[in-house]
Amino acid sequence: MAANKLRRRLPHSEWAITIVDQDSEHHYQPGYLLIPFGVYDPSTVVKPSKRFLPRGVNTIIGEIDLVEPDMNRVRTAHGTYLQYDELVIATGVSPRPDQTPGMVGSEWRNTVFDFYTKEGATALADKLRTWDGGRLVVHISEMPIKCPVAPLEFAFLADSFFEERGMRDRVEMTYVTPLDGAFTKPVASKRLGAMLDERKIKLESDFYVESIDNEKKALVSFDEREVPFDLLVTVPVNMGADFIGRSGLGNELNCVPVDNGTFQSTSWDNIFALGDAADIPTSKAGSVAHFAIELFTENFIQHINGDEMTHIFDGHANCFVESGDGKAMLIDFNYDTQPLPGKYPVPRLGPMSLMKETRLNHYGKLMFKWIYWHALLPGRRLPMPALMSMAGKEVVEE
Ligand SMILES: Cc1cc2nc3c(=O)[nH]c(=O)nc-3n(C[C@H](O)[C@H](O)[C@H](O)COP(=O)(O)OP(=O)(O)OC[C@H]3O[C@@H](n4cnc5c(N)ncnc54)[C@H](O)[C@@H]3O)c2cc1C
C-alpha cells in the first residue's frame, strides 16, 4: 500500500523505490480465522505479491538480515548491501511458539494448535473435522498480539460451530488471557465478557503462561495455576523480525519505537516503521496500517521536502468481531477514545452498527476480503476518514 501510494507521488527521475520481502506471496491474514471452520479454503487467502506492486518499483525476494542505520544501508541474508536515503520498515510481527517453554513439544499440532499462520489454521481445520469434544481452551500467551479480538472471535465461532454440529454439550470452553478481562478497553471488555458468559465460555483472566505441560496437557502460569485441556488453541507471543533486534532498532519484542503521530523512528530521522512493526499504543491491525499509511504518505512528502510533518495519526482502528451464528460486531476507536456504541461510517445512518451484533456487520467482514485485494493493497482511497470521528458515537458510562 505504501509502495503504491509513494510511487504515484514521487517523481521517477528523483526517487527509486526498492521493496525487499522474504516471501513472494502475500497473505490475507484475517482470512486465517475462518479456515479452521471450513469457511475459507487456505488457497483463497494467498496471492502473488507482484500482482499488487506498481510499475517502477524494484523487488528483491530475500530476507533482510541487518540494518546499519548509521551507514544508511540494509544487508540481505545473501550478503547484498542496499544503500538508502529513507528506510520504511514494514516487516510486521509473527507468532513465536518457541518463546513459551513446552509449546512446540510433543503435543504441537496434535492437541496444541495456533491459527495465526496458514499452516496452523489448516492443521486445526483437519483436527476440528474429527474432534468429538472435551475441554477446549482458547489462549493468548502475551500482549500485544495482532488483531487482539481474533482469539475472542475464534471462541465465538467455535461455540457456533459445535452448536451447529449438535455437539456443544460435549465441549467445555475456557478463554485464558493475560488481560484482566475479555479485552483491553473497559466498555468493549464488559460487552465481550458478557458475550463469553452468554455462550457459557469460562473466562480465566490475569493468566501469565509460564509453560505448557505436555504430559498433563495443561497450561501452567507463573502464579502456579493450571488449566487442563484436551484441545488447546493458543496465540503464541507475537514478535517483530529478528533483524530489528540485531540492528538495535527495536524494543524487547523487536518492534520499532516511533513517534505515535508520524511513525518516524525516535532515534533516526530517515527511518519510519509502519503497520505491526511499529511500537505504537493501538491495535496491531490491518485497519490501523491502512489509516496510518494515508497520513504517512502526506507526512513523507513533507519530510523529504524539509517541511514539518503535519498529518498526525490518532491511533484510529476498526475491527469487525465475528460473534458466530452469521453475525458480527464492529468496533471503532483510537489512542484516546475506547470503542463506543453508535453507527458507522455515516452518523445515525450507518449502515454498520457499532458494538452490536448484526448480520450486516458479518457481511461487511466477508466483503472486506474483496476490498483488501482490490482497493487496499493497490492503494486506492476508500470512503472512510483516516482519523476517528466522534460523529455517530454514543458516549456511555463505564
Ligand atoms: C488470525 C488473524 C486475524 C486478523 N484479523 C484482522 C482483522 O479482522 N482486521 C484487521 O484490521 N487486522 C486483522 N489482522 C491483523 C492484520 O493481518 C495485520 O495487522 C496486518 O497484516 C499487518 O500488516 P503489516 O504490513 O504490518 O505486516 P504483514 O502483513 O505481516 O507483512 C510483513 C511482511 O514483511 C515480510 N518480512 C518479515 N520479516 C522479514 C525479513 N526479515 N526480511 C524480509 N521480509 C520480511 C513478510 O514476508 C511480510 O510480507 C489479523 C491477523 C491475524 C493473524
The ligand as a Gaussian input file, in Angstrom:
#p B3LYP/6-31G(d) Opt

LIG

0 1
 C       -5.822000     -14.503000      12.564000
 C       -5.686000     -13.048000      12.244000
 C       -6.830000     -12.278000      12.085000
 C       -6.728000     -10.931000      11.798000
 N       -7.884000     -10.200000      11.627000
 C       -7.805000      -8.875000      11.360000
 C       -8.997000      -8.110000      11.153000
 O      -10.120000      -8.628000      11.196000
 N       -8.866000      -6.783000      10.920000
 C       -7.637000      -6.170000      10.864000
 O       -7.571000      -4.947000      10.642000
 N       -6.481000      -6.881000      11.047000
 C       -6.552000      -8.198000      11.283000
 N       -5.388000      -8.938000      11.461000
 C       -4.088000      -8.239000      11.523000
 C       -3.516000      -7.908000      10.152000
 O       -3.462000      -9.054000       9.349000
 C       -2.132000      -7.323000      10.359000
 O       -2.216000      -6.268000      11.287000
 C       -1.556000      -6.793000       9.050000
 O       -1.396000      -7.840000       8.138000
 C       -0.218000      -6.096000       9.317000
 O        0.354000      -5.708000       8.117000
 P        1.910000      -5.438000       8.029000
 O        2.136000      -4.994000       6.625000
 O        2.340000      -4.568000       9.131000
 O        2.609000      -6.849000       8.272000
 P        2.464000      -8.200000       7.443000
 O        1.219000      -8.212000       6.617000
 O        2.643000      -9.299000       8.440000
 O        3.683000      -8.174000       6.422000
 C        5.003000      -8.274000       6.832000
 C        5.855000      -8.555000       5.612000
 O        7.217000      -8.487000       5.990000
 C        7.910000      -9.597000       5.430000
 N        9.081000      -9.856000       6.291000
 C        9.091000     -10.117000       7.624000
 N       10.352000     -10.275000       8.072000
 C       11.156000     -10.094000       7.012000
 C       12.562000     -10.125000       6.828000
 N       13.432000     -10.375000       7.831000
 N       13.064000      -9.914000       5.583000
 C       12.225000      -9.656000       4.540000
 N       10.888000      -9.624000       4.656000
 C       10.356000      -9.833000       5.873000
 C        6.893000     -10.715000       5.387000
 O        7.224000     -11.681000       4.426000
 C        5.611000      -9.938000       5.020000
 O        5.452000      -9.834000       3.639000
 C       -5.449000     -10.315000      11.692000
 C       -4.298000     -11.082000      11.836000
 C       -4.403000     -12.445000      12.104000
 C       -3.149000     -13.272000      12.247000

